[in-house]
Amino acid sequence: MNSYVIGMLEQVYGKDTFGHCGGIECKFACFSGSYALYDNTNWIRAGEAEDKTH
């Protein structure tokens, strides 16, 4: 599904404009649960760095 959506968006915004985007199809319960935990952890950690400067 995600490949289809990215393909449709690239038709509007140009080829490879969504090259940095990725997705995963969650078909297996053990992998899906692990990936969801990993993905949410990254999302939370990304929010921690919003107002920080290096």
Biopython code that builds the backbone (N, CA, C, O; Angstrom):
import numpy as np
from Bio.PDB.StructureBuilder import StructureBuilder

atoms = [
    (1, "MET", "N", (0.821, -1.190, 0.000)),
    (1, "MET", "CA", (0.000, 0.000, 0.000)),
    (1, "MET", "C", (0.870, 1.262, 0.000)),
    (1, "MET", "O", (0.593, 2.220, -0.720)),
    (2, "ASN", "N", (1.924, 1.244, 0.817)),
    (2, "ASN", "CA", (2.753, 2.442, 0.898)),
    (2, "ASN", "C", (3.462, 2.739, -0.420)),
    (2, "ASN", "O", (3.654, 3.904, -0.768)),
    (3, "SER", "N", (3.853, 1.700, -1.155)),
    (3, "SER", "CA", (4.497, 1.917, -2.458)),
    (3, "SER", "C", (3.536, 2.588, -3.427)),
    (3, "SER", "O", (3.937, 3.444, -4.215)),
    (4, "TYR", "N", (2.280, 2.203, -3.366)),
    (4, "TYR", "CA", (1.259, 2.795, -4.232)),
    (4, "TYR", "C", (1.078, 4.280, -3.903)),
    (4, "TYR", "O", (1.053, 5.123, -4.799)),
    (5, "VAL", "N", (0.955, 4.585, -2.617)),
    (5, "VAL", "CA", (0.736, 5.976, -2.199)),
    (5, "VAL", "C", (1.938, 6.843, -2.565)),
    (5, "VAL", "O", (1.771, 7.949, -3.081)),
    (6, "ILE", "N", (3.148, 6.349, -2.303)),
    (6, "ILE", "CA", (4.347, 7.118, -2.652)),
    (6, "ILE", "C", (4.426, 7.314, -4.161)),
    (6, "ILE", "O", (4.803, 8.390, -4.625)),
    (7, "GLY", "N", (4.076, 6.288, -4.928)),
    (7, "GLY", "CA", (4.068, 6.411, -6.385)),
    (7, "GLY", "C", (3.090, 7.468, -6.870)),
    (7, "GLY", "O", (3.398, 8.233, -7.784)),
    (8, "MET", "N", (1.920, 7.512, -6.261)),
    (8, "MET", "CA", (0.928, 8.520, -6.639)),
    (8, "MET", "C", (1.413, 9.930, -6.274)),
    (8, "MET", "O", (1.237, 10.866, -7.053)),
    (9, "LEU", "N", (2.012, 10.079, -5.110)),
    (9, "LEU", "CA", (2.531, 11.388, -4.704)),
    (9, "LEU", "C", (3.667, 11.847, -5.610)),
    (9, "LEU", "O", (3.783, 13.034, -5.913)),
    (10, "GLU", "N", (4.510, 10.902, -6.046)),
    (10, "GLU", "CA", (5.610, 11.265, -6.945)),
    (10, "GLU", "C", (5.100, 11.698, -8.315)),
    (10, "GLU", "O", (5.775, 12.460, -9.007)),
    (11, "GLN", "N", (3.934, 11.233, -8.713)),
    (11, "GLN", "CA", (3.351, 11.697, -9.970)),
    (11, "GLN", "C", (2.988, 13.174, -9.875)),
    (11, "GLN", "O", (3.026, 13.889, -10.877)),
    (12, "VAL", "N", (2.639, 13.628, -8.691)),
    (12, "VAL", "CA", (2.261, 15.026, -8.488)),
    (12, "VAL", "C", (3.492, 15.896, -8.216)),
    (12, "VAL", "O", (3.635, 16.972, -8.796)),
    (13, "TYR", "N", (4.380, 15.425, -7.330)),
    (13, "TYR", "CA", (5.490, 16.251, -6.859)),
    (13, "TYR", "C", (6.820, 15.982, -7.554)),
    (13, "TYR", "O", (7.791, 16.698, -7.311)),
    (14, "GLY", "N", (6.883, 14.981, -8.399)),
    (14, "GLY", "CA", (8.112, 14.691, -9.131)),
    (14, "GLY", "C", (8.795, 13.413, -8.661)),
    (14, "GLY", "O", (8.677, 13.003, -7.506)),
    (15, "LYS", "N", (9.507, 12.806, -9.592)),
    (15, "LYS", "CA", (10.179, 11.542, -9.312)),
    (15, "LYS", "C", (11.241, 11.720, -8.224)),
    (15, "LYS", "O", (11.970, 12.711, -8.207)),
    (16, "ASP", "N", (11.312, 10.762, -7.337)),
    (16, "ASP", "CA", (12.284, 10.697, -6.234)),
    (16, "ASP", "C", (12.120, 11.794, -5.186)),
    (16, "ASP", "O", (13.028, 12.002, -4.382)),
    (17, "THR", "N", (10.994, 12.499, -5.170)),
    (17, "THR", "CA", (10.782, 13.508, -4.133)),
    (17, "THR", "C", (10.480, 12.862, -2.784)),
    (17, "THR", "O", (10.600, 13.511, -1.744)),
    (18, "PHE", "N", (10.093, 11.607, -2.795)),
    (18, "PHE", "CA", (9.803, 10.889, -1.557)),
    (18, "PHE", "C", (10.786, 9.745, -1.352)),
    (18, "PHE", "O", (10.450, 8.732, -0.739)),
    (19, "GLY", "N", (12.006, 9.908, -1.868)),
    (19, "GLY", "CA", (13.027, 8.878, -1.736)),
    (19, "GLY", "C", (13.442, 8.630, -0.297)),
    (19, "GLY", "O", (13.917, 7.545, 0.038)),
    (20, "HIS", "N", (13.267, 9.630, 0.555)),
    (20, "HIS", "CA", (13.631, 9.491, 1.962)),
    (20, "HIS", "C", (12.538, 8.803, 2.775)),
    (20, "HIS", "O", (12.749, 8.475, 3.943)),
    (21, "CYS", "N", (11.378, 8.581, 2.169)),
    (21, "CYS", "CA", (10.262, 7.954, 2.877)),
    (21, "CYS", "C", (10.307, 6.445, 2.695)),
    (21, "CYS", "O", (10.723, 5.936, 1.654)),
    (22, "GLY", "N", (9.885, 5.773, 3.693)),
    (22, "GLY", "CA", (9.828, 4.321, 3.613)),
    (22, "GLY", "C", (8.626, 3.814, 4.375)),
    (22, "GLY", "O", (7.943, 4.564, 5.072)),
    (23, "GLY", "N", (8.394, 2.580, 4.234)),
    (23, "GLY", "CA", (7.274, 1.990, 4.934)),
    (23, "GLY", "C", (7.477, 0.504, 5.064)),
    (23, "GLY", "O", (8.402, -0.071, 4.490)),
    (24, "ILE", "N", (6.623, -0.090, 5.806)),
    (24, "ILE", "CA", (6.718, -1.520, 6.030)),
    (24, "ILE", "C", (5.316, -2.101, 6.026)),
    (24, "ILE", "O", (4.371, -1.480, 6.512)),
    (25, "GLU", "N", (5.193, -3.281, 5.479)),
    (25, "GLU", "CA", (3.925, -3.991, 5.538)),
    (25, "GLU", "C", (3.996, -4.949, 6.712)),
    (25, "GLU", "O", (4.839, -5.845, 6.739)),
    (26, "CYS", "N", (3.129, -4.765, 7.661)),
    (26, "CYS", "CA", (3.133, -5.598, 8.870)),
    (26, "CYS", "C", (2.184, -6.771, 8.682)),
    (26, "CYS", "O", (0.969, -6.638, 8.827)),
    (27, "LYS", "N", (2.762, -7.926, 8.355)),
    (27, "LYS", "CA", (1.955, -9.117, 8.111)),
    (27, "LYS", "C", (2.111, -10.160, 9.209)),
    (27, "LYS", "O", (1.237, -11.009, 9.383)),
    (28, "PHE", "N", (3.192, -10.109, 9.938)),
    (28, "PHE", "CA", (3.461, -11.123, 10.948)),
    (28, "PHE", "C", (3.431, -10.474, 12.323)),
    (28, "PHE", "O", (4.050, -9.431, 12.532)),
    (29, "ALA", "N", (2.725, -11.076, 13.250)),
    (29, "ALA", "CA", (2.495, -10.465, 14.559)),
    (29, "ALA", "C", (3.786, -10.193, 15.316)),
    (29, "ALA", "O", (3.934, -9.119, 15.900)),
    (30, "CYS", "N", (4.720, -11.131, 15.322)),
    (30, "CYS", "CA", (5.943, -10.930, 16.112)),
    (30, "CYS", "C", (6.758, -9.762, 15.563)),
    (30, "CYS", "O", (7.258, -8.943, 16.334)),
    (31, "PHE", "N", (6.893, -9.678, 14.271)),
    (31, "PHE", "CA", (7.661, -8.594, 13.669)),
    (31, "PHE", "C", (6.897, -7.276, 13.755)),
    (31, "PHE", "O", (7.492, -6.227, 14.002)),
    (32, "SER", "N", (5.606, -7.328, 13.554)),
    (32, "SER", "CA", (4.798, -6.102, 13.582)),
    (32, "SER", "C", (4.855, -5.426, 14.940)),
    (32, "SER", "O", (5.000, -4.206, 15.021)),
    (33, "GLY", "N", (4.744, -6.201, 16.001)),
    (33, "GLY", "CA", (4.806, -5.638, 17.350)),
    (33, "GLY", "C", (6.162, -5.035, 17.655)),
    (33, "GLY", "O", (6.251, -3.951, 18.232)),
    (34, "SER", "N", (7.219, -5.737, 17.268)),
    (34, "SER", "CA", (8.580, -5.240, 17.499)),
    (34, "SER", "C", (8.831, -3.968, 16.705)),
    (34, "SER", "O", (9.403, -3.012, 17.229)),
    (35, "TYR", "N", (8.412, -3.948, 15.452)),
    (35, "TYR", "CA", (8.634, -2.767, 14.622)),
    (35, "TYR", "C", (7.819, -1.581, 15.131)),
    (35, "TYR", "O", (8.301, -0.448, 15.120)),
    (36, "ALA", "N", (6.594, -1.831, 15.574)),
    (36, "ALA", "CA", (5.763, -0.742, 16.092)),
    (36, "ALA", "C", (6.412, -0.109, 17.318)),
    (36, "ALA", "O", (6.405, 1.114, 17.463)),
    (37, "LEU", "N", (6.972, -0.930, 18.200)),
    (37, "LEU", "CA", (7.660, -0.409, 19.378)),
    (37, "LEU", "C", (8.885, 0.407, 18.971)),
    (37, "LEU", "O", (9.103, 1.501, 19.492)),
    (38, "TYR", "N", (9.674, -0.113, 18.053)),
    (38, "TYR", "CA", (10.866, 0.577, 17.556)),
    (38, "TYR", "C", (10.490, 1.902, 16.881)),
    (38, "TYR", "O", (11.129, 2.926, 17.122)),
    (39, "ASP", "N", (9.463, 1.879, 16.045)),
    (39, "ASP", "CA", (9.037, 3.072, 15.320)),
    (39, "ASP", "C", (8.523, 4.151, 16.273)),
    (39, "ASP", "O", (8.851, 5.327, 16.113)),
    (40, "ASN", "N", (7.731, 3.761, 17.251)),
    (40, "ASN", "CA", (7.207, 4.736, 18.207)),
    (40, "ASN", "C", (8.305, 5.319, 19.083)),
    (40, "ASN", "O", (8.260, 6.499, 19.432)),
    (41, "THR", "N", (9.287, 4.504, 19.440)),
    (41, "THR", "CA", (10.419, 5.011, 20.218)),
    (41, "THR", "C", (11.176, 6.069, 19.427)),
    (41, "THR", "O", (11.550, 7.106, 19.975)),
    (42, "ASN", "N", (11.403, 5.815, 18.152)),
    (42, "ASN", "CA", (12.077, 6.806, 17.306)),
    (42, "ASN", "C", (11.259, 8.081, 17.176)),
    (42, "ASN", "O", (11.815, 9.179, 17.168)),
    (43, "TRP", "N", (9.950, 7.943, 17.075)),
    (43, "TRP", "CA", (9.073, 9.104, 16.955)),
    (43, "TRP", "C", (9.142, 9.960, 18.225)),
    (43, "TRP", "O", (9.202, 11.187, 18.150)),
    (44, "ILE", "N", (9.132, 9.307, 19.379)),
    (44, "ILE", "CA", (9.217, 10.038, 20.645)),
    (44, "ILE", "C", (10.571, 10.723, 20.768)),
    (44, "ILE", "O", (10.640, 11.891, 21.151)),
    (45, "ARG", "N", (11.643, 10.015, 20.448)),
    (45, "ARG", "CA", (12.990, 10.588, 20.554)),
    (45, "ARG", "C", (13.175, 11.738, 19.574)),
    (45, "ARG", "O", (13.904, 12.682, 19.880)),
    (46, "ALA", "N", (12.547, 11.690, 18.422)),
    (46, "ALA", "CA", (12.649, 12.790, 17.460)),
    (46, "ALA", "C", (12.039, 14.057, 18.044)),
    (46, "ALA", "O", (12.545, 15.153, 17.804)),
    (47, "GLY", "N", (10.976, 13.925, 18.796)),
    (47, "GLY", "CA", (10.339, 15.070, 19.435)),
    (47, "GLY", "C", (11.199, 15.692, 20.519)),
    (47, "GLY", "O", (11.098, 16.889, 20.786)),
    (48, "GLU", "N", (12.055, 14.874, 21.150)),
    (48, "GLU", "CA", (12.937, 15.385, 22.193)),
    (48, "GLU", "C", (13.984, 16.332, 21.625)),
    (48, "GLU", "O", (14.475, 17.208, 22.338)),
    (49, "ALA", "N", (14.332, 16.170, 20.364)),
    (49, "ALA", "CA", (15.410, 16.948, 19.759)),
    (49, "ALA", "C", (14.920, 18.170, 18.985)),
    (49, "ALA", "O", (15.732, 18.865, 18.374)),
    (50, "GLU", "N", (13.641, 18.445, 18.993)),
    (50, "GLU", "CA", (13.088, 19.519, 18.166)),
    (50, "GLU", "C", (13.688, 20.888, 18.468)),
    (50, "GLU", "O", (14.023, 21.625, 17.541)),
    (51, "ASP", "N", (13.829, 21.241, 19.727)),
    (51, "ASP", "CA", (14.279, 22.588, 20.085)),
    (51, "ASP", "C", (15.743, 22.650, 20.499)),
    (51, "ASP", "O", (16.193, 23.673, 21.015)),
    (52, "LYS", "N", (16.481, 21.592, 20.286)),
    (52, "LYS", "CA", (17.887, 21.571, 20.686)),
    (52, "LYS", "C", (18.773, 22.018, 19.538)),
    (52, "LYS", "O", (18.481, 21.754, 18.372)),
    (53, "THR", "N", (19.854, 22.694, 19.879)),
    (53, "THR", "CA", (20.846, 23.079, 18.878)),
    (53, "THR", "C", (22.147, 22.367, 19.194)),
    (53, "THR", "O", (22.411, 22.014, 20.343)),
    (54, "HIS", "N", (22.958, 22.159, 18.168)),
    (54, "HIS", "CA", (24.226, 21.438, 18.362)),
    (54, "HIS", "C", (25.354, 22.400, 18.501)),
    (54, "HIS", "O", (26.501, 21.986, 18.671)),
]
sb = StructureBuilder()
sb.init_structure("model")
sb.init_model(0)
sb.init_chain("A")
sb.init_seg("    ")
for serial, (resi, resn, name, xyz) in enumerate(atoms, 1):
    if name == "N":
        sb.init_residue(resn, " ", resi, " ")
    sb.init_atom(name, np.array(xyz, "f"), 0.0, 1.0, " ", f" {name:<3s}", serial, name[0])
structure = sb.get_structure()
